[in-house]
Amino acid sequence: MNGLTLSDLQTSVQDRSAFQSLADYFSLCEAFLDFREQTQVTRIVSPSHPIYIFYQFDASYANRITRPLNSRLFIESNLIFRPAFERFMDFLTLLRKFQATAANSPTSGAYLAMNEINQVIYTMQQAIGCIGDSFSNPNQARKRIGQLFERLIKLIISEVGLTCEPRTINLPIPNYPGYTMPYELDLVFSRDRVLITSETHFIHSSEVVGSVKT
């Protein structure tokens, strides 16, 4: 994906058929980091909060500035991001295969202490966010960015072997018999692989509800 323009990256974010796997998120993030390095996008350090940085695009994109990025979490170089993503995927595979045994091992403890999981997830999502910030109309990308973050978290949860899907349930309205209000749940997941479908209107005792917000 080397040599992509910002317009190419915008098209990728808008592609409704993309982002079906964690590899897709990795590829777009890798492409954005390559774009940043090759085009020398202006890097701005917040004067009041130096741990935060911004990127400013060139005049062809009206010199738009990205959202603030936490430099302690955002990985700016592919030389660091690529091996970090590989370690992240290896860890998810271990969790899927060995579950609690893997999670409680000394090796996993050392890896978790590195905070690299948060860095990898943050970098992938904020790369998408930065591309979204380059659109002329911020509202054009805001909803899409949120949707892609929900899908990212869903894919991560699924990668460790949990059933995971969004759900809409119907809540009864107090004092109004027969009336209900639909309520959308970002993620419902289950370790026991309970059948989860969008037509299910209740929560099973072995399911967990998760709220996903950027």
N, C-alpha and C positions, 0 to 999 in steps of 0.2 A: 504494500500500500504506500510505498515511498512516492514522493512527488505529487501527492494530492494537494489540491488547492482548498482554500476555505470554503469555496462554493461546493466542492466535492464532499467535504465533510458535512456541510449543511444538508445536502441531499441524502447522505447516509443516515443522519438523525431522523429525517422525515420518512425514510423508507419503512412502511408498515410491515413488510415481509422480513425485515432484518431482526437481529437481536433475539434469536431463538436459542442461543447457547452462551455460556460464559466466554467461549472463544470469540464470539462476535463482539462482545464488550471489550475484550482484550485488544482485538484488531483495531477497533475505532480509537481506543485510548492510545495505542501505539502510533497510529497515524497522526493523531493530534499532537503528540509529543514530538514526533518527527517534523511536523509542520512548524511547530513553535521554534525548534532548533534551526531548521533550514531557512526560515523566513525572518528570523531574528525579531519576532514579535516583541514589542516594548514591554519590559518587566518593571512594574512599579511597586515599591515597598511602601506600605502604609506608614506615614510619619508619626501617627499617634499610637499605632499598634504594630510594631515592626514584624511580628510573626505572621502578619497577613500581607499577601502580595496580590497584585492585579496584573492582567495582561491587557495591553491596548493594541487593537488592530489598526491597520493603516488607513489612509484617507479613502480608499475605495470602499471601505466599510464604515465610513463616517467617523473614524477614530474611536469606535465604541470600546468601552472598557468592560471587562468581565466582572463577574461577582468576586468578592474577596475570597482568597484561597488560603487556608491554614498551611503555612510552609512546613509545619511539623508533621503534617499528614500527607500533603500533596507531593507526589514523587515527580520531579520535573524532568528526569532523564530516563530514556529507555534503557540505558546501560544498567540502571538500578531497577527499573520497573519490570523488565522482562524476567530476570531471575526471581524477583519477589513474587511475581504472578505464578511462576512455576512452583515455588515453595508453597504458595497458597493452595494451588490445585492438588499438590501432593498431600497436603494436610487434610483437605476435604475427602480425598480418596481413603486416607487412613481412618477417618471418622466413619465413613460409610462401611468400611470393611470390619473394623474392630470396635467401633462405638465407644463405650465408656472406657474400655481398656486403653484405647488410643488417647482419649481425652485426658486420662489421669496419669499418663506416662511422664517421666522426667523430661524426655525429649520434647514432648508437646508442651510441657510447662515452660521450658526455656523458649520455645517458639512463640507461645502466647505472650510471654513477657516482653518480647521485642516490639509488640504493638503493630506488627507488619500486616496483620489481617485488616485492621482499621485503615491502614495506609493504602493497601491495594484497593479495597472497596471504595474508599473516598476518592482515590485518584481516578478510577474508572468512571464514577458518577460525575465528578466535577469536570472531567474532560468533556463529557456530554453537555454539562451545564455551560461551560465556556463557549462551546460551539453554538449553543442556543442563544447565548448573549450576543452573538454577532448578527442575529437577524434584525432587520429594520423595525419590526414590530415585536416587542418583547412577549406579548400575549400569544404570538404565533408559535412560540416554542415552549412556553411555561408548562402547559398541560402535558405536552409530549415528554418533557424532561421528567415530570412526576411519574408518568406512566412507565417510563423506562427504568426508573429507580425501583418501582414496585416489582417490575419483572426481574430486575437484577437480584433483588432479595429473594424472590420466589425461586429463581434458578439456583441460588446458593443453598437454600434450604432443601431443595429437591436433590442437589448433588450429594448431600450426606445421607440420602435414603429416606427422607420423609415425604409423605404425600402432602402436597401443598397447592391450594387453589384459592381464588377469591370467592366470596359468597355473598348473596343477598338474602337476608332473612326478613320475615314480616313480624313486626312487633305489635302486640295488641295495644290499643289506645285505652288507657284507664277511663272508666265511666262511660265508654262508648262501645257497648257489646257489638261484636260483628265487624268492627272497624280495625284495620291494621295500618301500619306505616312501614314501607320498605326501608331497610337500613343496609347499606353496603359495607361489607367487611373487606379490608384490603387483602388479608391472608388468613386462611384457616388451614392449620396443618396438624398431622397426626402421626405419631410414632407407630401406632398399631395398624396403619394403613386402612383406616375406615374409609368406606366409599364416599368420596366427596364430589359432588356435582353442583352445578349452578342451580339445579332445580330443588336441591335440598333446602328446606326452610328452617331447620333447627340446628343446634349445635350438639354434637355427641359428647358424652362425658369424657372420651379419650382425645378430644380435639382441643387445640389451643388457638385462640384468636390473636392475631398480630396486627398492629397498626403501623403503616409504613409512611413516613413523611420525610421529605428532604430537609 
